[in-house]
Amino acid sequence: MKPLFITLEGTEGVGKTSNLAYIKQLLDEAKINYIVTREPGGTPLGEALRGMLLSHDYKGMSSDTELLLMFAARAEHVAQVIKPALAKGQWVLCDRFTDATFAYQGGGRQLDMQRIADLENWVLGKLRPDLTLLLDCPLEVARARADNRSTPDRFEQEKDAFFNRVRDVYLQRAKVDPNRIKVIDASLELAKVQEQIKAVLGKDL
Ligand code: Z5A
């Protein structure tokens, strides 16, 4: 079977980390050989860039710089981790990928979507996720969950309007590409969210 490249997306606090553990369990049960990784990050250089991207030390970072750092981290990640894993037959489970750039830098920061698409083509070539699980829930629900956690990072301090634009772009992308992007209602209790994930992933396991 062709190894799958699966990504997990959604606004902050929507439950990606919580559900990643469940997806790993499903893949283990199906005896799939896989790696788990994340963006921004996934390589030593990518993790260093992640530190800069999330840090309040760079509060005034321009949106173009932010976009280019996301893609610099991604270029390294794709070359060093994602493509080699897929070539070895390993599935790749990635916490956020390029849909996040369209949503956060395109929607949130309102950068030109075509410019992001050009960078996507340049950095990824033909590589695209096979399946994207978009965990979606209203902002108030995700915010209430995220608010229980530690100090907000540079993105988490953005205002509601920013996150509403992020969510809108994610949902628009799912509408345009429903075969790849599966919307999961993440406002429900965890067990119900997991049922939906199993229903989607079950087809490939
Ligand atoms: N970013 C970007 O701008 N452009 C890009 O191209 C990329 C990323 C790739 C870091 O991402 C930031 O990078 C991100 C976008 C930007 N910033 N933001 N915002 P990240 O993925 O590392 O950060 P995050 O979105 O804040 O994810 P997170 O902190 O890992 O949150 P989460 O994984 O979605 O949520 P969680 O930790 O699993 O759950 C939050 C809480 O809710 C926790 O207490 C859970 O126990 C609880 N929870 C989860 N599910 C449920 C349900 N169903 N019911 C009740 N409670 C629940």
Boltz pocket constraint, residues with backbone or C-beta under 6 A from the ligand:
constraints:
  - pocket:
      binder: B
      contacts: [[A, 10], [A, 11], [A, 12], [A, 13], [A, 14], [A, 15], [A, 16], [A, 17], [A, 18], [A, 19], [A, 39], [A, 40], [A, 70], [A, 95], [A, 96], [A, 97], [A, 98], [A, 99], [A, 100], [A, 101], [A, 102], [A, 104], [A, 105], [A, 145], [A, 146], [A, 148], [A, 155], [A, 156], [A, 186], [A, 187], [A, 188], [A, 189], [A, 190], [A, 191], [A, 193]]
      max_distance: 6.0
